[in-house]
Amino acid sequence: MKVIGINGSPRPAGNTSIMLKTVFEALEEEGIETELIQVGGTDIKGCRSCYACVKSKNRQCSTKDGFNEIFGKMAEADGMILGSPVYFADITPELKALIDRSGFVSRTNDQLFRHKVGAAVVSLRRGGGVHAYDSINHLFQICQMFMVGSTYWNLGFGGRDGGEVVNDTEGMENMRDLGQSMAFLLKKLNAG
Ligand SMILES: Cc1cc2nc3c(=O)[nH]c(=O)nc-3n(C[C@H](O)[C@H](O)[C@H](O)COP(=O)(O)O)c2cc1C
């Protein structure tokens, strides 16, 4: 089984990345393969509303900017964790672009994400975390996916210095809980 994590932060080694890697540790302890994919800070574009994916139904987006490689990994994975820092009480534009395009291509190809497991992970300094968390969960909810939470919202607090989230003891514990719950659900779904 495999779970991919997508980092929507432009900082490859920032708070969001630390949170995703902490979830990965718990998944790997349960024998689940993981892969981290960087989306924040890339040139991923928004949906052009060309509807080519609706017509072609070839599991591809017509915009060739690296999206199709990432989408292929999303379609193959058993689970996905989408992570973002809060930017003005929402997710980053790069992650939003990925959500719009991957949701569309999944839905126009017989719901490729159907019955996969999804989790949202959000880092923030002070406010807007639950709104960003909801923005990510919308993808899972429209694609017939199963969402995983933890003992509190999947949020971690950290400022701009990078890596401060490690001091958010409860947030980090939530990430470990999230990994364990995700592994539990994946094993149930894939049993016999
Ligand atoms: C453009 C921008 C907007 C931000 N807006 C918010 C915000 O609305 N609320 C908040 O709590 N933090 C906000 N932050 C802080 C980041 O969300 C926070 O430091 C986060 O942990 C950074 O994660 P990263 O290290 O993975 O990039 C903002 C940061 C930037 C650069």
Ligand as a Chemical Component Dictionary entry (heavy atoms), coordinates in Angstrom:
data_LIG
# 
_chem_comp.id                   LIG 
_chem_comp.type                 NON-POLYMER 
_chem_comp.pdbx_formal_charge   0 
_chem_comp.three_letter_code    LIG 
# 
loop_
_chem_comp_atom.comp_id 
_chem_comp_atom.atom_id 
_chem_comp_atom.alt_atom_id 
_chem_comp_atom.type_symbol 
_chem_comp_atom.charge 
_chem_comp_atom.model_Cartn_x 
_chem_comp_atom.model_Cartn_y 
_chem_comp_atom.model_Cartn_z 
_chem_comp_atom.pdbx_ordinal 
LIG C1  C1  C 0 1.501  35.004 2.408  1  
LIG C2  C2  C 0 1.304  34.416 3.784  2  
LIG C3  C3  C 0 0.056  34.473 4.374  3  
LIG C4  C4  C 0 -0.147 33.920 5.640  4  
LIG N1  N1  N 0 -1.403 33.983 6.184  5  
LIG C5  C5  C 0 -1.615 33.421 7.395  6  
LIG C6  C6  C 0 -2.929 33.431 7.971  7  
LIG O1  O1  O 0 -3.914 33.911 7.399  8  
LIG N2  N2  N 0 -3.079 32.860 9.191  9  
LIG C7  C7  C 0 -2.027 32.303 9.870  10 
LIG O2  O2  O 0 -2.244 31.795 10.985 11 
LIG N3  N3  N 0 -0.783 32.255 9.338  12 
LIG C8  C8  C 0 -0.556 32.792 8.122  13 
LIG N4  N4  N 0 0.703  32.728 7.569  14 
LIG C9  C9  C 0 1.777  31.996 8.304  15 
LIG C10 C10 C 0 1.951  30.540 7.815  16 
LIG O3  O3  O 0 0.714  29.919 7.544  17 
LIG C11 C11 C 0 2.654  29.687 8.889  18 
LIG O4  O4  O 0 3.847  30.277 9.335  19 
LIG C12 C12 C 0 2.921  28.282 8.386  20 
LIG O5  O5  O 0 3.263  27.441 9.471  21 
LIG C13 C13 C 0 4.068  28.213 7.381  22 
LIG O6  O6  O 0 4.206  26.876 6.935  23 
LIG P1  P1  P 0 5.446  26.405 6.028  24 
LIG O7  O7  O 0 6.692  26.567 6.880  25 
LIG O8  O8  O 0 5.186  24.995 5.679  26 
LIG O9  O9  O 0 5.471  27.295 4.828  27 
LIG C14 C14 C 0 0.938  33.287 6.333  28 
LIG C15 C15 C 0 2.207  33.247 5.716  29 
LIG C16 C16 C 0 2.394  33.794 4.472  30 
LIG C17 C17 C 0 3.775  33.728 3.826  31 
# 
loop_
_chem_comp_bond.comp_id 
_chem_comp_bond.atom_id_1 
_chem_comp_bond.atom_id_2 
_chem_comp_bond.value_order 
_chem_comp_bond.pdbx_ordinal 
LIG C1  C2  SING 1  
LIG C2  C3  SING 2  
LIG C2  C16 DOUB 3  
LIG C3  C4  DOUB 4  
LIG C4  N1  SING 5  
LIG C4  C14 SING 6  
LIG N1  C5  DOUB 7  
LIG C5  C6  SING 8  
LIG C5  C8  SING 9  
LIG C6  O1  DOUB 10 
LIG C6  N2  SING 11 
LIG N2  C7  SING 12 
LIG C7  O2  DOUB 13 
LIG C7  N3  SING 14 
LIG N3  C8  DOUB 15 
LIG C8  N4  SING 16 
LIG N4  C9  SING 17 
LIG N4  C14 SING 18 
LIG C9  C10 SING 19 
LIG C10 O3  SING 20 
LIG C10 C11 SING 21 
LIG C11 O4  SING 22 
LIG C11 C12 SING 23 
LIG C12 O5  SING 24 
LIG C12 C13 SING 25 
LIG C13 O6  SING 26 
LIG O6  P1  SING 27 
LIG P1  O7  DOUB 28 
LIG P1  O8  SING 29 
LIG P1  O9  SING 30 
LIG C14 C15 DOUB 31 
LIG C15 C16 SING 32 
LIG C16 C17 SING 33 
# 
